Amino acid sequence: MARIGIIGGGQLAAMLVKACNLANANNGTDHQIFVLDPDLQCPAALVGGKHVPGKPATGEGYEELAAQTDILTVDLENVCVESLTALSEQGHTVIPHPSLLARVTNKLLQKEWLRELDLPTADFVAHPADKDITDQPFGFPVVQKAAKGGYDGRGVAVLRSADDNNNRLKVAGFLEQYIDRHMEVSVIVAADGKGDIRTYEPVEMMFHEGGNVLDYLIAPARLDAELLNQAKDLASNAVAAMNGMGIFGVEMFLTKDSKLLINEISPRTHNSGHYTTEACQTSQFVQQLSILTGQPLGDTDQLSPAVLFNVLGASGYKGEAVIEQAPGIGDDGDVHIHFYGKARCFPGRKMGHVTITGETVDDALEKAKKIRQLITVRGAKSLD
């Protein structure tokens, strides 16, 4: 039996708890998962994770979690690396290792590490919080990224002229050359820490116009075999170079002249890997459980094309979550709806996702666009 502690009790932790529950039922194991979160009703606790009160960003509750578990992991980047480092030095197992988390959860340090490892990435310069954007080498547009705290499109700003100086992020981070790209690609990588590194098929990420939030994810990406293999090789080589252990989401830009550049690497299960639950031989969460419990990695073969879209909180409302969907929408065996159980909803909050499988990605995408119009999650109170 393994006792696993997760820093953060959000949807990623909840999906790992579900994978653990299924493994216990099917394999006769008795693994237990504890989740550290300030919310007693966090998504992971609602599906069976044992709640430990604490604050992921500050380290509050970390020692209590470690005392009840054998292995610690994370479901978000905004964690207290210093506390994890201290626990590791006391003999607690932390996956991924705190030394890696220290360099990857800070996006400026991550970019510097990518450059140090000679991995391809967009050019960048460090940028302090109090400096304007007029004195920088890239011209416009230019991308500004916060070193800490960015997720789900937050902590990123595309500045299109010097007139955007007042719109810049007032936080420390970096400015990055704007890449005129053909496609954004992600590769999920599983690494067992013993030399076995496996990649899933690259997926294509389509984003909302003018925003940084995922619109549709298409699996596999609509690229030729050579580029798909190049993306997998780059992702696995990056994780190997970092001596990574765990699940990693490696996001990339494909430039218009067919070059792949690493955008950023997430040291955890990833939104771009949710489709693996329905469409692959082994989901990213089963792989994560195998890594945490010392079991061999599973097969990453994709069994069917898939398209995913996130269900975001509707604009104009906040408060208690209200789910509205057409009757019978889940009766189609190719439609897989996942709500995260978050009690409160506000505009843009990630409340769930839907994966559509099909004969081809085009078939799945066409169906996804129809299904998307039939599901709404909103707060109970109007903002008007």
Disulfide bonds with the S-S distance in Angstrom:
none
